[in-house]
């Protein structure tokens, strides 16, 4: 990803996170990150896919970089954010660890 696009995207992520932190659902969870906390890798650290933001707009695809909170009980605070693919963030956001383990176990049994 070109550096200026990465900087533009990181800035949009920061603005979006700040907005989310003010939203009722996130109120009181904290917000203290800045642009230096948003490091966009070339490869998703979860799924190993190339991260792509080819347009000037923030269009979500599976490979779009997405700001993730390690611990969803905390806000966008230093040490609690990283960038992963939108697909990985979507999967993570819709299942508990126990559910993910159950799906993995089932898939391993079926594939054997």
Backbone as CSV, one residue per row, in Angstrom:
resi,resn,N_x,N_y,N_z,CA_x,CA_y,CA_z,C_x,C_y,C_z
1,UNK,0.864,-1.170,0.000,0.000,0.000,0.000,0.909,1.232,0.000
2,UNK,0.617,2.152,-0.869,1.434,3.367,-0.943,1.345,4.139,0.368
3,UNK,2.450,4.794,0.717,2.546,5.478,2.005,1.497,6.564,2.183
4,UNK,1.268,7.402,1.142,0.277,8.480,1.327,-1.123,7.917,1.491
5,UNK,-1.434,6.806,0.808,-2.751,6.177,1.002,-2.860,5.602,2.400
6,UNK,-1.771,4.998,2.885,-1.782,4.448,4.240,-1.996,5.564,5.255
7,UNK,-1.340,6.705,5.060,-1.520,7.831,5.979,-2.945,8.359,5.934
8,UNK,-3.515,8.471,4.732,-4.905,8.923,4.600,-5.850,7.953,5.296
9,UNK,-5.624,6.656,5.085,-6.480,5.643,5.694,-6.331,5.656,7.213
10,UNK,-5.122,5.758,7.710,-4.898,5.810,9.160,-5.617,7.016,9.761
11,UNK,-5.585,8.138,9.073,-6.283,9.327,9.552,-7.793,9.092,9.571
12,UNK,-8.333,8.462,8.532,-9.775,8.159,8.516,-10.129,7.197,9.643
13,UNK,-9.258,6.214,9.897,-9.495,5.268,10.995,-9.513,5.991,12.332
14,UNK,-8.587,6.925,12.520,-8.519,7.683,13.759,-9.784,8.512,13.961
15,UNK,-10.225,9.188,12.929,-11.446,9.998,13.002,-12.650,9.123,13.317
16,UNK,-12.737,7.976,12.655,-13.843,7.048,12.885,-13.817,6.507,14.318
17,UNK,-12.632,6.156,14.805,-12.512,5.645,16.169,-12.909,6.709,17.190
18,UNK,-12.483,7.941,16.959,-12.842,9.044,17.855,-14.363,9.217,17.881
19,UNK,-14.978,9.145,16.708,-16.430,9.255,16.613,-17.102,8.102,17.368
20,UNK,-16.613,6.878,17.151,-17.175,5.711,17.840,-17.046,5.826,19.350
21,UNK,-15.917,6.380,19.807,-15.687,6.517,21.246,-16.699,7.450,21.895
22,UNK,-17.255,8.359,21.123,-18.262,9.287,21.651,-19.664,8.689,21.600
23,UNK,-19.835,7.644,20.831,-21.129,6.982,20.667,-21.534,6.320,21.979
24,UNK,-22.822,6.218,22.240,-23.325,5.641,23.490,-22.696,4.288,23.816
25,UNK,-22.627,3.423,22.837,-22.125,2.065,23.040,-20.674,2.065,23.536
26,UNK,-19.915,3.074,23.159,-18.503,3.145,23.517,-18.221,4.152,24.629
27,UNK,-19.208,4.908,25.009,-19.007,5.971,26.000,-18.415,5.404,27.286
28,UNK,-17.402,6.058,27.783,-16.791,5.659,29.034,-15.723,4.594,28.917
29,UNK,-15.497,4.071,27.715,-14.489,3.020,27.542,-13.098,3.591,27.286
30,UNK,-13.031,4.862,26.993,-11.744,5.518,26.829,-11.322,5.704,25.389
31,UNK,-10.549,6.756,25.185,-9.962,7.063,23.885,-8.725,7.904,24.118
32,UNK,-7.564,7.360,23.757,-6.345,8.155,23.885,-5.316,7.835,22.801
33,UNK,-5.764,7.233,21.705,-4.822,6.910,20.636,-4.593,8.122,19.747
34,UNK,-3.487,8.078,19.016,-3.225,9.092,18.011,-2.771,8.370,16.740
35,UNK,-2.454,9.123,15.729,-2.127,8.557,14.424,-0.959,7.569,14.497
36,UNK,-0.021,7.796,15.410,1.135,6.895,15.530,0.759,5.515,16.061
37,UNK,-0.410,5.382,16.659,-0.874,4.090,17.167,-1.516,3.231,16.074
38,UNK,-1.749,3.823,14.914,-2.412,3.107,13.821,-1.365,2.758,12.765
39,UNK,-0.833,1.567,12.880,0.191,1.075,11.959,-0.482,0.073,11.025
40,UNK,-0.480,0.388,9.739,-1.167,-0.459,8.767,-0.144,-1.373,8.091
41,UNK,-0.216,-2.676,8.372,0.713,-3.611,7.740,0.291,-3.916,6.301
42,UNK,1.170,-4.502,5.537,0.825,-4.921,4.179,0.023,-6.217,4.183
43,UNK,0.238,-7.038,5.211,-0.401,-8.351,5.325,-1.209,-8.404,6.614
44,UNK,-2.415,-8.941,6.552,-3.238,-9.120,7.751,-2.533,-10.102,8.689
45,UNK,-2.258,-9.692,9.931,-1.580,-10.587,10.862,-2.430,-11.779,11.298
46,UNK,-3.725,-11.735,11.041,-4.614,-12.830,11.429,-4.789,-13.833,10.291
47,UNK,-5.155,-13.348,9.114,-5.482,-14.234,7.996,-4.367,-14.392,6.970
48,UNK,-3.344,-13.559,7.061,-2.219,-13.667,6.136,-2.516,-13.194,4.720
49,UNK,-3.572,-12.399,4.549,-3.920,-11.888,3.225,-3.370,-10.476,3.050
50,UNK,-3.118,-10.095,1.804,-2.657,-8.741,1.522,-3.768,-7.752,1.841
51,UNK,-3.416,-6.676,2.518,-4.389,-5.631,2.814,-4.392,-4.632,1.668
52,UNK,-5.595,-4.259,1.238,-5.736,-3.414,0.061,-6.736,-2.301,0.328
53,UNK,-6.340,-1.092,0.002,-7.252,0.039,-0.018,-6.954,0.784,-1.307
54,UNK,-7.512,0.277,-2.400,-7.143,0.780,-3.712,-7.879,2.039,-4.134
55,UNK,-8.948,2.368,-3.434,-9.718,3.542,-3.851,-9.489,4.696,-2.888
56,UNK,-9.928,5.860,-3.281,-9.814,7.028,-2.430,-10.862,7.054,-1.337
57,UNK,-11.825,6.157,-1.425,-12.873,6.092,-0.411,-12.669,4.852,0.433
58,UNK,-13.278,4.831,1.568,-13.145,3.707,2.494,-14.246,2.698,2.192
59,UNK,-13.969,1.804,1.246,-14.911,0.766,0.853,-14.496,-0.523,1.550
60,UNK,-15.403,-1.116,2.300,-15.067,-2.322,3.046,-15.131,-3.550,2.148
61,UNK,-14.005,-4.232,2.057,-13.928,-5.552,1.439,-13.236,-6.433,2.466
62,UNK,-13.143,-7.705,2.211,-12.461,-8.602,3.143,-11.027,-8.210,3.398
63,UNK,-10.391,-7.579,2.419,-8.976,-7.224,2.529,-8.747,-5.768,2.943
64,UNK,-9.790,-5.048,3.261,-9.659,-3.660,3.698,-9.051,-3.617,5.097
65,UNK,-8.052,-2.784,5.334,-7.523,-2.638,6.688,-8.604,-2.123,7.638
66,UNK,-8.611,-2.654,8.843,-9.645,-2.328,9.822,-9.014,-2.160,11.196
67,UNK,-9.396,-1.110,11.897,-8.869,-0.874,13.244,-9.592,-1.791,14.226
68,UNK,-8.820,-2.578,14.939,-9.359,-3.563,15.872,-8.953,-3.221,17.297
69,UNK,-9.839,-3.513,18.231,-9.508,-3.419,19.651,-9.285,-4.849,20.145
70,UNK,-8.103,-5.125,20.706,-7.823,-6.468,21.228,-8.903,-6.874,22.221
71,UNK,-9.167,-6.005,23.159,-10.150,-6.254,24.213,-11.323,-5.314,23.982
72,UNK,-12.456,-5.883,23.567,-13.610,-5.047,23.229,-14.247,-4.390,24.452
73,UNK,-13.846,-4.804,25.638,-14.364,-4.159,26.847,-13.676,-2.820,27.088
74,UNK,-12.525,-2.641,26.442,-11.787,-1.385,26.551,-12.036,-0.553,25.307
75,UNK,-11.739,0.704,25.407,-11.925,1.603,24.278,-10.726,1.612,23.348
76,UNK,-10.676,2.666,22.551,-9.546,2.868,21.651,-8.450,3.542,22.462
77,UNK,-7.736,2.709,23.212,-6.679,3.206,24.088,-5.351,2.577,23.701
78,UNK,-4.286,3.270,24.021,-2.942,2.803,23.681,-2.740,1.369,24.172
79,UNK,-2.157,0.552,23.302,-1.910,-0.846,23.639,-3.086,-1.765,23.377
80,UNK,-4.233,-1.206,22.993,-5.431,-2.026,22.765,-5.885,-1.997,21.310
81,UNK,-5.087,-1.421,20.422,-5.500,-1.348,19.018,-4.438,-1.928,18.094
82,UNK,-4.904,-2.481,17.009,-4.044,-2.915,15.927,-4.864,-2.924,14.652
83,UNK,-4.204,-3.077,13.524,-4.902,-3.099,12.242,-4.852,-4.515,11.689
84,UNK,-6.034,-5.043,11.379,-6.189,-6.354,10.766,-7.150,-6.192,9.594
85,UNK,-7.377,-7.247,8.837,-8.316,-7.149,7.718,-9.741,-7.003,8.240
86,UNK,-10.584,-6.385,7.421,-11.987,-6.231,7.803,-12.620,-7.611,8.008
87,UNK,-12.241,-8.587,7.184,-12.786,-9.948,7.307,-12.432,-10.545,8.669
88,UNK,-11.173,-10.431,9.073,-10.753,-10.964,10.370,-11.469,-10.243,11.508
89,UNK,-11.619,-8.929,11.394,-12.296,-8.144,12.422,-13.772,-8.517,12.499
90,UNK,-14.375,-8.760,11.347,-15.786,-9.163,11.310,-15.980,-10.521,11.977
91,UNK,-15.110,-11.465,11.664,-15.184,-12.791,12.283,-15.010,-12.652,13.797
92,UNK,-13.987,-11.931,14.203,-13.682,-11.741,15.620,-14.836,-11.050,16.347
93,UNK,-15.475,-10.112,15.682,-16.527,-9.336,16.317,-17.856,-10.041,16.455
94,UNK,-18.018,-11.166,15.771,-19.307,-11.845,15.800,-19.278,-13.205,16.483
95,UNK,-18.149,-13.553,17.084,-18.067,-14.849,17.746,-17.213,-14.732,18.998
96,UNK,-17.572,-15.515,19.990,-16.752,-15.570,21.201,-15.599,-16.540,20.953
97,UNK,-14.627,-16.514,21.824,-13.507,-17.442,21.709,-14.003,-18.886,21.771
98,UNK,-14.946,-19.144,22.630,-15.494,-20.491,22.758,-16.193,-20.925,21.465
99,UNK,-16.937,-20.015,20.850,-17.596,-20.336,19.586,-16.583,-20.607,18.477
100,UNK,-15.544,-19.796,18.424,-14.504,-20.007,17.415,-13.808,-21.345,17.613
101,UNK,-13.531,-21.707,18.862,-12.910,-23.002,19.150,-13.837,-24.151,18.743
102,UNK,-15.126,-24.007,19.000,-16.085,-25.050,18.636,-16.158,-25.229,17.119
103,UNK,-16.176,-24.125,16.392,-16.210,-24.190,14.924,-14.935,-24.853,14.413
104,UNK,-13.803,-24.457,14.943,-12.533,-25.058,14.518,-12.525,-26.556,14.787
105,UNK,-12.934,-26.952,15.965,-12.963,-28.368,16.332,-13.867,-29.154,15.377
106,UNK,-15.046,-28.616,15.104,-15.982,-29.266,14.201,-15.395,-29.381,12.803
107,UNK,-14.779,-28.302,12.314,-14.202,-28.308,10.955,-13.063,-29.315,10.856
108,UNK,-12.253,-29.431,11.904,-11.161,-30.411,11.884,-11.689,-31.834,11.850
109,UNK,-12.796,-32.084,12.564,-13.398,-33.429,12.564,-13.977,-33.763,11.191
110,UNK,-14.676,-32.807,10.601,-15.320,-33.031,9.311,-14.285,-33.203,8.205
111,UNK,-13.203,-32.451,8.270,-12.169,-32.503,7.234,-11.312,-33.767,7.319
112,UNK,-11.309,-34.421,8.473,-10.440,-35.604,8.665,-10.917,-36.809,7.880
